[in-house]
Every structure is written in C-alpha cells, then in structure tokens.
Amino acid sequence: MIQISLLDNDGFKLKFLLWGEQSHFNSVGSLLALDRPYIATVNENGIGTSDELCLEYGSATQLYLVPCIQHEEQNISQASRTLGTSYPTQDPRVSQVSLPCDSHGTIDFGNYPFRSFVVDLQDKMTGISLYGIIIDIVNERNTTEAVFSMRIEDNTGQISAKLHFVRSWSLGRVGVGHTVYISGLTCTIKKNNLEALWIENHVGASFVNLSCLPALLTSSCLHKISRLSDLTSNSHGTKVCRVRLDQVSHCHVSTKFLHANCGHFVEETPGRIECSFCRCECKSELVRTFDLKITLADDTAKIFACCTGQTAAELLQISPDEFCELPEEEQVMYPSSLENESFVVAIVNCRRQTSKCGDNVYSVNDPLSWEITRALKCE
C-alpha cells in the first residue's frame, strides 16, 4: 500500500491510498483525476487514529493521469480530432478521455472524469453531470408532456433545467432546498439564456436526491455534525444535526394522503383528487402519511421544522395506519411520550426565494423554513 497526498485548486489536501501497480504511475506534480474512489477514514485503513477522510483505490475506481513534464507541449494531431473518432492517437505519457463530437459540433461529456460546475456550462454540451441545490421546481401545466422546470444552484451559479418524463414524475420526493445529483444533461440556448435539458429514458440519464439518502446518516464519512445555531436563513445545502424532540406538547401531528409517485400531498375537490406537485389526478396512487411539524433542540438553539413520509414515521416511532387506529384521546397524548428522544437528522432550508413558479408542498406563506429529510434514532 502506498499513501500519496492530493492537493486541489482550492488548497485542500487529502490522503489517497493506492495498491500494487497503480502506485508506480504517480510522481510529484502529476495531475490526477479520480472516478468513483472508495471513501474511508484514516483509522479504517490502519494508517492512523484520526477520523479524517481519505480516498482509496477500489474495484470500480478509474484513474486519469497527466504526468508532470517540464518545458514540453502535448500536441494532439489534427487527425485525432476528426469527428466520429472515438479513440484518438495519444502520446503514451498522457492518459486522456475522448470527448466525441457529432456533426453539429455538440460535445459529449458523458465520460468526462471531472466534476462540472454551472459556470463551466456552455451551449452544445451533452452528457453533463451536476451536483446542486434545488431553489425552485414546478410542473409545467401548459404542455401535453410531463415536463418539470427546475432551477438548480451550485457554488458558481444557477441554471434552469427542463425535466421530461415518459408518463409522469418518477423520481420520488424532491423539494426546494434538497441537494441532488443529476446526469445526462444537455445544454442549449433558449431565448438568449442557457438552459439544461434532461430526458428520463435517455442513455446516461440519472437523478439522485442526496438529501434523502439513508446512507447520509448511517455513514459517518458522508456527513459532518452541525449545530442548530449554525442554521441561518441563508443556509444552503443539507445539514446533519444531533437533536432532541422538544416542546412536543406544541407539535402538530395529522395524517393526510400523498401521491405515491412523488411523495407530495394531494388536494381534494368535489369529484377529483389532484397531486399538489404533479398536478395529475391520482385516485389509485394514494398513501396515508404524516404531516408533522415539531420543535428540534440541541445545546445551542431550537428550530421548528416540518416533515412527512418515512421521516415523520421515524420521529414518531409509529406508522400512520397504527396512529389512526388509536382512540382520539390517545392520539392527542401520544407525542408527549417522545419528549427528549434523541435523533440524528438531515435538515434543509425549504423556503423558496420567490413564489412566482407555483406552490411547494408547504405553502410559501408558511412560516416554516426547515424540512427534515431523514431521521435516525440515537440508541
């Protein structure tokens, strides 16, 4: 096993563990890109006692290496750039990834080994992957297809994305403030603005809601514990906090029906049950769930937060159906049994920046700014 130190453009350092022959290809100053490394802690690998994160070469890991060669230029012949050439001639000292173009000049970034940022996106890019925070999402009602407009933000900027589905929304619960990973994006210019396009059944298209992943709480290397006092109205991203349930006598617990496909509440009108998110009729796709608003506390602060679905059931430690079977008096008294119960929770700021793009699950006029996206009881 060989241990090397990696340094990125921001000056952050991280240990990287290599095994066998991989260790012989590196030298000080080489540019290295990693695809799918194994994430571990230093003490897991027996190289120290720290909980510091490190990277390790795993079975699915790929390395892309450009050695440090002083005073030389790497020239790729014109023939290697010919359209449709998937594997251009390469200098043996350079390991690079081919980025093929089509006849319209569109470049496919599907195999690009580096993380893309909003500021880097340009017209005629395809196969783009982004990590970002949803700052707005709404169903486009004036279309014959299932199309959703989403605005996503990372540290470098914002971009609008159009999500196209074969039939209807199929990605589970997603909301404002959630951190997501989305791949298979294509960039185009629409009305003088750069816009991203995502089509559900296209090759390479995927969508992961990182804020709702169970592993976010169960894997210590995927989160850093924050204090509730660190949460402000300008907080972005998913925060993981260790909290206790507080002032449960003032909590609000009720049961409602949600649309199973998207995890959002339904609206009932005479003769019609419509999803508040998808805006489709959903009589046969209903699931009973909790609508929970509760106070969370730690030693530094308290916040009032909302949640639904499995997260609410985890906090209340009872299923919605079991809760509904309790006598009304017991339903009223039930939350008091949970006072001071401890949990690790994932929290996002779910308040919209504007209300012009439609309604969220929680009304824009709702004073609640925080949503609990995952919860895990402390033993």
C-alpha positions as CSV (number, residue, x, y, z in Angstrom):
1,M,0.0,0.0,0.0
2,I,1.3,3.4,-1.0
3,Q,0.0,6.7,0.5
4,I,0.1,9.9,-1.5
5,S,-1.2,13.4,-0.8
6,L,-3.6,15.1,-3.2
7,L,-3.9,18.9,-3.5
8,D,-6.8,20.6,-5.3
9,N,-7.1,24.1,-6.8
10,D,-8.6,25.4,-3.5
11,G,-5.6,24.3,-1.4
12,F,-7.4,21.4,0.3
13,K,-5.3,18.2,0.9
14,L,-6.5,14.6,1.1
15,K,-4.7,11.3,1.5
16,F,-5.1,8.8,-1.3
17,L,-4.2,5.1,-0.8
18,L,-3.0,3.0,-3.8
19,W,-2.4,-0.7,-4.1
20,G,0.0,-2.7,-6.3
21,E,0.9,-1.4,-9.7
22,Q,-1.3,1.7,-9.6
23,S,1.2,3.3,-7.2
24,H,4.1,3.3,-9.8
25,F,2.4,5.7,-12.2
26,N,2.4,8.8,-10.0
27,S,5.0,11.4,-9.4
28,V,5.1,14.7,-7.5
29,G,3.3,17.3,-9.6
30,S,1.2,14.9,-11.7
31,L,-2.4,15.9,-12.5
32,L,-4.7,13.2,-11.3
33,A,-8.5,12.8,-11.8
34,L,-10.4,10.1,-9.8
35,D,-13.6,8.5,-10.9
36,R,-15.5,6.5,-8.2
37,P,-12.9,6.2,-5.5
38,Y,-13.7,4.5,-2.2
39,I,-14.2,6.9,0.6
40,A,-13.0,5.9,4.1
41,T,-11.5,7.2,7.3
42,V,-7.8,7.1,8.1
43,N,-8.3,4.8,11.1
44,E,-10.2,2.3,9.0
45,N,-7.0,1.7,7.0
46,G,-4.7,1.3,9.9
47,I,-2.6,4.3,9.0
48,G,-3.6,6.5,11.9
49,T,-6.2,7.1,14.6
50,S,-7.8,10.1,13.1
51,D,-11.4,10.3,11.8
52,E,-10.0,12.3,8.9
53,L,-11.4,11.3,5.5
54,C,-9.2,9.6,2.9
55,L,-9.7,8.1,-0.6
56,E,-8.8,4.6,-1.6
57,Y,-8.4,2.8,-4.9
58,G,-11.3,0.4,-5.2
59,S,-12.6,-2.2,-7.6
60,A,-14.6,0.4,-9.5
61,T,-12.1,3.2,-9.4
62,Q,-10.6,4.7,-12.5
63,L,-7.5,6.9,-12.7
64,Y,-6.8,9.6,-15.3
65,L,-3.2,10.8,-15.1
66,V,-1.3,13.6,-16.9
67,P,2.4,13.3,-15.8
68,C,4.3,16.5,-14.9
69,I,6.6,17.1,-18.0
70,Q,8.6,20.3,-17.8
71,H,9.1,22.5,-20.8
72,E,7.2,20.3,-23.3
73,E,3.9,20.7,-25.0
74,Q,1.5,17.9,-25.6
75,N,0.3,18.1,-29.3
76,I,-2.6,16.0,-30.5
77,S,-2.6,15.6,-34.2
78,Q,-5.5,17.0,-36.3
79,A,-6.4,13.5,-37.3
80,S,-7.2,12.7,-33.7
81,R,-9.8,15.4,-33.6
82,T,-11.7,14.1,-36.7
83,L,-15.4,13.8,-36.0
84,G,-16.5,10.4,-35.0
85,T,-13.1,9.2,-33.9
86,S,-13.7,7.6,-30.5
87,Y,-10.1,6.7,-29.7
88,P,-7.7,9.3,-31.0
89,T,-4.0,8.6,-31.2
90,Q,-2.4,9.6,-27.8
91,D,1.1,10.2,-26.6
92,P,1.9,7.3,-24.3
93,R,2.7,9.7,-21.5
94,V,-0.8,11.1,-21.4
95,S,-3.9,9.2,-20.3
96,Q,-6.9,11.2,-21.5
97,V,-10.6,10.7,-22.2
98,S,-12.0,11.1,-25.7
99,L,-14.8,13.6,-25.9
100,P,-16.5,12.8,-29.3
101,C,-18.4,15.4,-31.3
102,D,-21.4,14.9,-33.6
103,S,-22.0,16.6,-36.9
104,H,-23.5,19.7,-35.2
105,G,-20.4,20.2,-33.0
106,T,-22.1,19.0,-29.8
107,I,-19.5,17.6,-27.4
108,D,-20.5,14.6,-25.3
109,F,-19.2,15.0,-21.7
110,G,-20.7,11.6,-20.6
111,N,-17.2,10.2,-19.9
112,Y,-15.6,13.4,-18.7
113,P,-13.8,12.5,-15.4
114,F,-14.0,15.9,-13.8
115,R,-16.9,17.4,-11.9
116,S,-18.8,20.0,-13.9
117,F,-19.9,23.3,-12.4
118,V,-22.7,25.7,-13.6
119,V,-20.1,28.4,-14.5
120,D,-18.4,25.9,-16.9
121,L,-21.5,25.1,-18.9
122,Q,-21.9,26.2,-22.5
123,D,-24.2,25.7,-25.5
124,K,-23.9,22.3,-27.2
125,M,-22.6,20.4,-24.3
126,T,-24.2,17.0,-23.6
127,G,-23.7,14.2,-21.1
128,I,-23.2,16.8,-18.3
129,S,-23.4,15.8,-14.6
130,L,-24.1,18.3,-11.8
131,Y,-24.4,18.4,-8.1
132,G,-26.6,21.3,-6.8
133,I,-29.3,22.6,-4.6
134,I,-32.9,22.9,-5.9
135,I,-34.0,26.5,-5.4
136,D,-37.3,26.1,-7.4
137,I,-39.2,23.3,-9.0
138,V,-42.7,23.3,-10.6
139,N,-44.8,21.3,-13.1
140,E,-45.3,23.0,-16.4
141,R,-49.1,22.7,-16.8
142,N,-49.4,24.1,-20.4
143,T,-47.8,21.1,-22.1
144,T,-49.0,17.8,-23.4
145,E,-46.0,16.0,-21.9
146,A,-44.9,15.5,-18.3
147,V,-42.4,18.4,-18.0
148,F,-41.0,20.0,-14.9
149,S,-39.0,23.2,-14.6
150,M,-36.2,23.1,-12.0
151,R,-33.7,25.7,-11.0
152,I,-30.5,24.3,-9.6
153,E,-27.7,26.2,-7.9
154,D,-24.1,25.3,-7.0
155,N,-21.2,27.4,-5.6
156,T,-20.6,29.0,-9.0
157,G,-24.1,29.9,-10.2
158,Q,-27.6,28.8,-11.2
159,I,-29.2,27.2,-14.2
160,S,-32.7,26.2,-15.3
161,A,-33.3,22.6,-16.3
162,K,-36.3,21.1,-18.1
163,L,-37.0,17.5,-16.9
164,H,-39.0,15.4,-19.4
165,F,-40.7,12.2,-18.3
166,V,-42.2,9.4,-20.4
167,R,-45.5,9.4,-18.4
168,S,-45.3,11.2,-15.1
169,W,-42.8,12.2,-12.4
170,S,-41.0,9.1,-11.2
171,L,-38.1,10.3,-9.0
172,G,-39.7,10.2,-5.6
173,R,-39.9,13.1,-3.2
174,V,-37.9,16.2,-4.3
175,G,-38.3,19.7,-2.9
176,V,-36.8,23.1,-2.5
177,G,-33.5,23.0,-0.6
178,H,-32.7,19.4,-1.5
179,T,-29.3,18.6,-2.8
180,V,-29.4,16.4,-5.9
181,Y,-27.0,14.8,-8.4
182,I,-28.3,14.8,-12.0
183,S,-26.5,13.3,-15.0
184,G,-27.3,13.1,-18.7
185,L,-27.9,16.9,-19.1
186,T,-27.7,18.6,-22.5
187,C,-27.1,22.4,-22.6
188,T,-28.9,24.6,-25.2
189,I,-29.6,28.3,-25.7
190,K,-33.3,29.2,-25.3
191,K,-34.4,32.9,-25.5
192,N,-30.8,34.0,-25.1
193,N,-30.5,32.1,-21.8
194,L,-28.5,28.9,-21.3
195,E,-30.9,26.0,-20.3
196,A,-30.3,22.3,-19.4
197,L,-32.4,19.5,-20.8
198,W,-32.9,16.1,-19.1
199,I,-34.9,13.3,-20.7
200,E,-35.9,10.4,-18.4
201,N,-35.2,7.4,-20.8
202,H,-32.1,8.7,-22.4
203,V,-28.8,6.8,-22.0
204,G,-26.8,8.1,-19.1
205,A,-29.8,10.0,-17.5
206,S,-29.9,9.6,-13.7
207,F,-31.2,11.6,-10.8
208,V,-30.4,11.1,-7.1
209,N,-31.8,13.0,-4.2
210,L,-28.8,13.1,-1.9
211,S,-30.7,14.8,0.9
212,C,-33.0,11.8,1.3
213,L,-30.4,9.0,1.1
214,P,-30.4,6.7,4.2
215,A,-26.6,6.4,3.9
216,L,-26.3,10.1,4.6
217,L,-26.9,9.5,8.3
218,T,-25.7,5.9,8.6
219,S,-22.3,6.5,7.0
220,S,-20.1,8.8,9.2
221,C,-17.8,9.7,6.3
222,L,-20.7,11.3,4.4
223,H,-21.6,14.0,6.9
224,K,-20.3,16.4,9.4
225,I,-22.4,17.1,12.5
226,S,-23.6,20.8,12.6
227,R,-25.1,22.7,15.5
228,L,-28.6,24.1,15.2
229,S,-27.1,27.6,15.9
230,D,-25.2,27.2,12.6
231,L,-28.5,27.2,10.6
232,T,-29.5,30.6,9.4
233,S,-31.9,31.9,6.8
234,N,-29.1,32.0,4.3
235,S,-28.0,28.4,5.0
236,H,-27.7,26.2,1.9
237,G,-27.3,22.5,1.5
238,T,-28.2,19.6,3.7
239,K,-27.1,19.9,7.4
240,V,-26.8,16.9,9.7
241,C,-27.5,17.7,13.3
242,R,-27.8,15.6,16.6
243,V,-31.0,16.8,18.2
244,R,-33.7,16.0,20.7
245,L,-37.5,16.5,20.4
246,D,-38.6,19.5,22.4
247,Q,-41.9,21.1,23.4
248,V,-43.8,18.2,21.9
249,S,-47.0,19.5,23.5
250,H,-46.9,22.2,20.9
251,C,-46.1,20.0,17.9
252,H,-48.7,19.4,15.1
253,V,-49.4,15.9,14.1
254,S,-52.0,14.9,11.5
255,T,-52.4,12.3,8.7
256,K,-53.0,13.1,5.1
257,F,-52.8,11.4,1.7
258,L,-49.9,11.8,-0.6
259,H,-49.2,10.9,-4.2
260,A,-47.0,7.7,-4.1
261,N,-45.0,8.7,-7.2
262,C,-43.7,12.0,-5.9
263,G,-44.3,12.0,-2.1
264,H,-46.3,15.2,-2.2
265,F,-49.7,15.9,-0.6
266,V,-52.9,15.7,-2.6
267,E,-55.6,18.3,-2.9
268,E,-59.2,17.1,-2.7
269,T,-62.0,18.8,-4.6
270,P,-65.5,17.5,-5.3
271,G,-65.1,14.6,-7.7
272,R,-61.3,15.0,-8.1
273,I,-58.1,14.2,-6.2
274,E,-55.2,16.1,-7.6
275,C,-51.5,15.9,-6.7
276,S,-50.2,19.4,-5.5
277,F,-46.9,18.8,-7.2
278,C,-47.6,16.7,-10.4
279,R,-51.0,18.3,-11.0
280,C,-52.4,15.0,-12.1
281,E,-55.4,13.0,-10.9
282,C,-54.2,10.2,-8.6
283,K,-57.1,8.3,-7.0
284,S,-55.4,5.0,-7.3
285,E,-51.9,6.1,-6.1
286,L,-52.6,7.4,-2.6
287,V,-50.7,6.6,0.5
288,R,-51.6,7.7,4.0
289,T,-48.8,9.7,5.7
290,F,-48.0,12.1,8.5
291,D,-47.9,15.9,8.3
292,L,-45.6,16.6,11.2
293,K,-44.4,20.0,12.5
294,I,-42.2,19.7,15.6
295,T,-39.5,21.6,17.6
296,L,-35.9,20.3,17.5
297,A,-33.4,21.4,20.0
298,D,-29.7,20.9,20.9
299,D,-27.5,22.8,23.4
300,T,-27.2,25.8,21.1
301,A,-30.6,26.5,19.7
302,K,-34.1,25.4,18.8
303,I,-35.9,25.3,15.4
304,F,-39.4,24.5,14.3
305,A,-39.4,22.1,11.3
306,C,-41.7,20.0,9.2
307,C,-41.5,16.6,7.6
308,T,-43.7,13.9,6.2
309,G,-43.5,10.3,4.9
310,Q,-41.0,7.8,6.4
311,T,-39.0,10.6,8.1
312,A,-42.1,11.6,10.2
313,A,-42.8,8.0,11.0
314,E,-39.2,7.5,12.2
315,L,-39.5,10.5,14.5
316,L,-42.9,9.5,15.9
317,Q,-41.9,5.8,16.0
318,I,-45.3,4.7,14.8
319,S,-46.9,4.2,11.3
320,P,-49.7,6.4,10.1
321,D,-52.1,3.5,10.0
322,E,-51.3,2.5,13.6
323,F,-51.7,6.1,14.7
324,C,-55.1,6.4,13.1
325,E,-56.3,3.2,14.9
326,L,-55.6,4.9,18.3
327,P,-58.5,6.5,20.1
328,E,-58.7,10.2,19.6
329,E,-57.6,10.9,23.2
330,E,-54.5,8.7,22.8
331,Q,-53.6,10.5,19.5
332,V,-53.6,13.8,21.4
333,M,-51.4,12.4,24.2
334,Y,-49.1,10.3,22.0
335,P,-46.5,12.9,21.2
336,S,-45.8,13.6,24.9
337,S,-44.2,10.2,25.2
338,L,-41.5,11.3,22.8
339,E,-40.2,14.3,24.8
340,N,-36.4,14.5,24.8
341,E,-36.0,11.5,22.4
342,S,-32.7,11.9,20.6
343,F,-32.1,11.7,16.8
344,V,-29.6,12.4,14.1
345,V,-31.5,14.3,11.4
346,A,-30.8,15.8,7.9
347,I,-32.2,19.3,7.6
348,V,-32.7,21.6,4.6
349,N,-33.8,25.2,4.1
350,C,-37.1,24.7,2.2
351,R,-38.2,28.3,1.9
352,R,-38.4,29.5,-1.7
353,Q,-36.6,32.6,-2.8
354,T,-39.7,33.7,-4.8
355,S,-43.2,32.4,-5.1
356,K,-43.7,33.1,-8.9
357,C,-43.2,29.5,-10.0
358,G,-46.0,27.9,-8.2
359,D,-46.7,26.2,-4.8
360,N,-44.4,24.0,-2.9
361,V,-45.7,21.2,-0.7
362,Y,-45.6,23.7,2.1
363,S,-47.2,27.0,1.3
364,V,-44.9,29.9,0.5
365,N,-46.8,31.8,3.3
366,D,-45.9,29.1,5.8
367,P,-43.5,30.4,8.5
368,L,-41.7,27.1,8.5
369,S,-38.3,27.4,6.8
370,W,-36.9,24.0,7.7
371,E,-37.6,20.5,6.4
372,I,-36.3,17.3,8.0
373,T,-35.5,15.0,5.1
374,R,-34.1,12.0,7.0
375,A,-34.1,10.9,10.7
376,L,-32.3,8.2,12.6
377,K,-33.0,7.4,16.3
378,C,-30.0,7.5,18.6
379,E,-29.6,4.3,20.6
